[in-house]
Amino acid sequence: VQLQASGGGLVQAGGSLRLSCAVSGLTFGNSAIAWFRQAPGKEREGVACIVSDNDDTVYSDSVKGRFTISRDSAKNTVYLQMNSLKPEDTAVYYCHYSSRGSSYWGQGTQLTVSS
């Protein structure tokens, strides 16, 4: 089982970036995959979530309207498109998989937004 997050980097405020979470060893069926982030000195917080069965999505208020979560079942990959980035979006971003009591975390990918 592996969740491989990638796509982080350094971007200027107002810019865009797309994170990817490649899932292996798991199926998308009956699952929810979410992106969390953790900034230095802060608790990890949920950012966006997508439910596989109906593609319902949920976003935190801080990213609603700027971030979009999506999935490509053929590639077993979930994406987080991030637009209009702000310095306060700077954090390590993690993807998380949950299904019927099973829960897995991927390693983080660092996003730094410069002002």
LINSULUR-V91085 format. One line per field, one symbol per residue. ss: DSSP state (A for helix, B for strand, O for the rest). psi: psi as a letter, one per 20 degrees, with the letter a starting at -180 (. if undefined). burial: + if it has 9 or more other ideal C-beta (glycine too) atoms within 8 Angstrom, else -. A space follows every 50 residues. Layout:
BEGIN
ss->???
psi->???
burial->???
END
This chain:
BEGIN
ss->OBBBBBOOBBBBOOOOBBBBBBBBOOOOOOOBBBBBBBOOOOOOBBBBBB BOOOOOBBBOOOOOOOBBBBBBAAAOBBBBBBOOOOAAAOBBBBBBBBBO OBBBBOOOBBBBBBO
psi->ppooqrirapqqpiaqqpqqoppqjqqiplrppqprqoqpjrqpqpgqqp phhjkqqqqqhiipihqpprqohhilpqqoporlqqhiiprppqqppqpl iqpqqrrrppppoq.
burial->--++++++--+-+--+++++++++-+-+--+++++++++-----+-++++ ++----+-++--+---+-+-++---+++++++--+---+-+++++++++- ---+-+-++++++--
END
